[in-house]
Amino acid sequence: MGNLCGGGEAPAALERSTAMITLMGIMHEQQKLPNQDMGVMLSDGGSNGLFAACVFDGHGDDGHEISDTAAKIARAEISRLFKEGERDVSKIVSETFKIANAGVDKHPKARNSGCTGSIAVVIGSQMASGNVGDSSIVLMSTRKASLYPRFVSTDHRLDEPSERARIVENGGIIYEDQYVVDKVEKNKGLMVTRTMGDVDMRPNGVICEPEIKTMAIEQDDRLIVVASDGLWDEDGMSFQYACSVASKALRKDIHAVPKELLKSVSQDGPADDCTIVVIAL
């Protein structure tokens, strides 16, 4: 990946809208396995109504079933809450995770498979983000002739000190400084320290509670990008590089943003399944 410069003026604000793209990773394609990512985009009530972007990235033998279950519940719950009059974006995100986690835990495959969960909800000038795992949420804002990441969600991995501390306190085994290994069945391991499902990993300090942030949308904010690690973990990708790609694409239209972000990592990949959902602000 090369360097990108914005050039000219910063991208103008677009009409509030959503776009999404997903592509199976090379690893799953070669192994004839399903795409384990699921994305959700929602809009309801016009430009001042509700807009939501969600990504669920499955893992384990049946991760695609878990991510599918989580996505279906999240879509239904966000829509229900808004239609019933809820306008507190933080409550929408927290209640959606509560219902989705309960539904996932009832899935017969949830003991040994799971998924990340990342949800961004915007109503009017308010935004809430909630995430479990490492499907990052990025709020991009204008600066000079391009975009920069004004907010980035926390990835729940062992390199986050508070996440690591919780695993250690619960007796979880840390392998090669990046995997949480089950202290009972030592053939089970995860790279994430929070996950939907993976019920058997809970005694090791792996939790399903989301980290939720609420903030006001500012005049210079242009874009929310929610994407699985199939985007963020590709060599050469960074949050600033993603902002540069998005800034150039945003001058076309909202649908160009996920397409160009995917294109930036997909000449020979992506190696992992990649799903990108965006909201234009």
Residue pairs with C-beta under 8 A, 6 or more apart in sequence:
1 235
1 236
1 237
1 241
1 264
1 265
3 244
4 241
4 244
4 245
4 247
4 248
5 145
5 146
5 244
6 144
6 145
6 146
6 147
6 244
6 247
6 248
7 145
8 145
9 145
10 142
10 143
10 144
10 145
10 146
10 147
10 220
10 222
10 247
11 142
11 147
11 222
11 247
11 250
11 251
13 222
13 280
13 281
14 222
14 250
14 253
14 254
14 280
14 281
15 47
15 280
16 43
16 47
16 51
16 122
16 279
16 280
16 281
17 43
17 51
17 254
17 279
17 280
18 41
18 42
18 43
18 51
18 52
18 53
18 254
18 277
18 278
18 279
18 280
19 41
19 254
19 255
19 257
19 258
19 277
19 278
19 280
20 39
20 41
20 53
20 258
20 275
20 276
20 277
20 278
21 258
21 259
21 262
21 275
21 276
22 35
22 37
22 39
22 273
22 274
22 275
22 276
23 35
23 230
23 262
23 266
23 270
23 273
23 274
23 275
24 34
24 35
24 273
25 35
25 230
25 269
25 270
25 271
25 272
25 273
25 274
26 268
26 269
26 270
26 271
27 33
27 271
27 272
28 34
28 35
28 36
28 272
28 273
34 64
35 64
35 273
36 57
36 58
36 59
36 63
36 64
36 67
36 115
36 273
37 55
37 56
37 57
37 58
37 67
37 228
37 230
37 273
37 274
37 275
38 55
38 56
38 58
38 64
38 67
38 68
38 70
38 71
38 115
38 275
39 53
39 54
39 55
39 56
39 71
39 226
39 275
39 276
39 277
40 52
40 53
40 54
40 55
40 56
40 71
40 74
40 75
40 277
41 52
41 53
41 54
41 277
41 279
42 50
42 51
42 52
42 75
42 78
42 79
43 49
43 50
43 51
43 52
44 50
44 79
44 82
44 83
45 82
48 123
48 124
49 82
49 123
50 78
50 82
50 92
50 121
50 122
50 123
51 121
51 122
51 123
51 279
52 78
52 119
52 120
52 121
52 122
52 279
53 119
53 120
53 224
53 226
53 277
53 278
53 279
54 71
54 74
54 75
54 78
54 117
54 118
54 119
54 120
54 226
54 277
55 116
55 117
55 118
55 135
55 226
55 227
55 228
55 275
55 276
55 277
56 66
56 67
56 68
56 70
56 71
56 74
56 115
56 116
56 117
56 118
56 135
56 196
57 63
57 67
57 115
57 116
57 133
57 134
57 135
57 228
57 229
57 230
57 273
57 275
58 64
58 65
58 66
58 67
58 68
58 113
58 114
58 115
59 113
59 114
59 115
59 116
59 190
59 192
59 195
60 66
60 109
60 112
60 113
60 114
60 197
60 198
61 109
61 112
61 113
62 109
62 112
62 113
63 113
63 114
63 115
65 107
65 109
65 113
66 104
66 107
66 109
66 110
66 113
66 114
66 115
66 196
66 197
67 115
69 103
69 104
69 107
70 100
70 103
70 104
70 115
70 117
70 196
70 197
73 96
73 99
73 100
73 103
73 104
74 96
74 100
74 117
74 119
77 95
77 96
77 99
77 100
78 92
78 96
78 119
78 121
81 91
81 92
81 95
81 96
82 92
82 123
86 92
86 95
87 123
89 121
89 122
89 123
89 126
89 127
89 128
89 214
90 128
90 212
90 214
92 121
92 123
92 128
93 119
93 121
93 128
93 129
93 130
93 210
93 212
94 130
94 210
94 212
96 119
96 130
97 117
97 119
97 130
97 132
97 209
97 210
97 212
100 117
100 196
101 196
101 208
104 110
104 114
104 115
104 196
104 197
104 208
105 197
105 199
105 208
107 197
109 197
110 197
110 198
110 199
111 197
111 198
111 199
111 200
112 188
112 198
112 200
113 197
113 198
114 190
114 195
114 196
114 197
114 198
114 201
115 133
115 195
115 196
115 197
116 131
116 132
116 133
116 134
116 135
116 192
116 195
116 196
116 228
116 229
117 130
117 131
117 132
117 133
117 135
117 196
117 210
118 129
118 130
118 131
118 132
118 133
118 135
118 136
118 137
118 153
118 226
119 129
119 130
119 131
119 210
119 226
120 127
120 128
120 129
120 137
120 224
120 226
120 279
121 127
121 128
121 129
122 217
122 224
122 279
122 281
124 217
125 216
125 217
126 214
126 215
126 216
126 217
127 139
127 214
127 215
127 216
127 217
127 224
128 212
128 213
128 214
128 215
129 137
129 139
129 151
129 153
129 212
129 213
130 210
130 211
130 212
130 213
131 137
131 153
131 154
131 156
131 210
131 211
132 156
132 192
132 194
132 195
132 196
132 208
132 209
132 210
132 211
133 155
133 156
133 192
133 194
133 195
133 196
134 155
134 156
134 157
134 191
134 192
134 229
134 232
135 226
135 227
135 228
135 229
136 152
136 153
136 155
136 226
136 227
136 229
136 232
136 239
137 151
137 152
137 153
137 224
137 225
137 226
138 149
138 151
138 152
138 153
138 224
138 225
138 226
138 227
138 239
138 242
138 243
139 149
139 150
139 151
139 152
139 215
139 221
139 223
139 224
140 147
140 148
140 149
140 150
140 221
140 222
140 223
140 224
140 225
140 242
140 243
140 246
140 247
141 147
141 148
141 150
141 218
141 220
141 221
141 222
142 148
142 220
142 221
142 222
143 220
145 247
146 243
146 244
146 247
147 222
147 223
147 243
147 244
147 246
147 247
147 250
148 240
148 243
149 239
149 240
149 242
149 243
150 218
150 221
151 213
151 215
152 239
153 211
153 213
154 160
154 211
156 163
156 192
156 193
156 194
156 211
157 163
157 178
157 191
157 192
157 193
158 164
158 167
158 174
158 177
158 178
158 179
158 180
158 191
158 193
159 178
160 193
163 193
163 194
164 174
164 193
166 193
166 205
166 207
167 174
167 180
167 193
167 204
167 205
167 206
168 174
168 205
169 205
170 203
170 204
170 205
171 183
171 203
171 204
171 205
172 180
172 181
172 182
172 183
172 201
172 204
172 205
172 206
173 180
173 181
173 182
173 183
173 186
173 204
174 180
174 181
175 181
175 189
178 191
179 189
179 190
179 191
180 189
180 190
180 191
180 192
180 193
180 201
180 204
180 205
180 206
181 188
181 189
181 204
182 188
182 189
182 200
182 201
182 204
183 203
183 204
184 203
185 200
188 200
188 201
190 198
190 201
190 206
192 206
193 205
193 206
193 207
194 206
194 207
194 208
194 209
194 210
194 211
195 201
195 206
195 208
196 208
197 208
198 206
202 208
217 281
221 281
222 250
222 280
222 281
223 246
223 250
223 257
223 278
223 279
223 280
223 281
224 278
224 279
224 281
225 242
225 246
225 257
225 261
225 276
225 277
225 278
226 276
226 277
226 278
227 261
227 274
227 275
227 276
227 277
228 272
228 273
228 274
228 275
228 276
229 272
230 265
230 270
230 271
230 272
230 273
230 274
230 275
231 237
231 242
231 261
231 262
231 265
231 270
231 274
231 276
232 239
232 242
233 272
234 265
234 269
234 270
234 271
237 264
237 265
241 264
242 261
242 264
245 260
245 261
245 264
246 257
246 260
246 261
246 278
248 260
249 256
249 257
249 259
249 260
249 261
250 256
250 257
250 280
254 278
254 280
257 276
257 278
257 280
258 276
258 277
258 278
261 276
262 270
262 274
262 276
265 274
266 274
